[in-house]
Amino acid sequence: MLRRLVYVAILACNVVVILMALFPRSARIELRPEAIGIEQGGAYLAGLNFKHSVLFTVPTDGVSSRESSRLVLTENGRPFGPARAPHSVVREMGGGAYSHWRNELWFSASNGSDPRNNGRTYVAESRRDVRPAVLAGLAVLDLIAIWFAPPQPDEGRATSGLAAHSARAFGGYARGHGRPGACSAPLASRPLGTGRPQCRLV
């Protein structure tokens, strides 16, 4: 009973994680003007303190993951870009280019104005991914589930049991001379002149 309960619980965990991966929730931050600082040239810098959880994380670009970010930046509700722009492009070209690097956002206004006082609203939104550690833990649970899987009927054992039952039921036929239908009576006791020997099975 305990084995079956553990197996069902692990199976439920698999279903929940798969659903979370297929239908992820988005994280959203509205950039407040007082939280935006000027970086250099036409680039402005804002911290992105997305709420992380034990199960989810917001992917970002970095030295080892240059194309991991899925962040979309909107200006008055309209997406703009280009995204993943080099910081030098954000500084020198502007035009709405931005870069989500670790927990910070390098960005520029689409018209080259100052986003702190141009009266426009900037919102950063990104999907959240299931943490790799959660997936690794789920793989370990799957191995445990294989161990706790409910036992299947043993066909070999059932076959051997049937064979034993058959041997007991028909064992009498093999007592005489090691073959079914052997006569227990001696040859001299058989009636003469009959076409078939008359014998008694034991």
C-alpha angles and dihedrals in degrees: 000000000000091000091054093049092051090048093051092047093053091047089053090052089054092052093049094050092046091052091048090051093048095044106031122181120236127237116220134192128179111212110232116212092233090055094055119091131188113250110180135315109341094341124109128192130218131173118237110210100180115183108252125198138194091263103034139049134180110239116230137184117256144145093292097031110041097162103035100100118101095181119144118199119204131194113205088342096310121111115234139171153069095257125210090030117165111259090242090059091050090051099043106028104028109171094140097309114150142173129207101209116176106306097340136080123219107194146150133209116259092241096038094253127136107274090206094068109012092099094241127128119232122197127182115204129179137170118244122233129209109258116256089232089059091052091048091050090049090054089055090050089051090056089051089049090056089055093047095043112132110263117257123227111277104236092185091054091048091050093049090049091053090049091051091050091050091049091053093046096049100027091109091069093063100050098087108057102342094272135088117269097022116160119244094195119083119255093250092060094061115105116257124237095029121126094223128037112251111223139159120240118223 
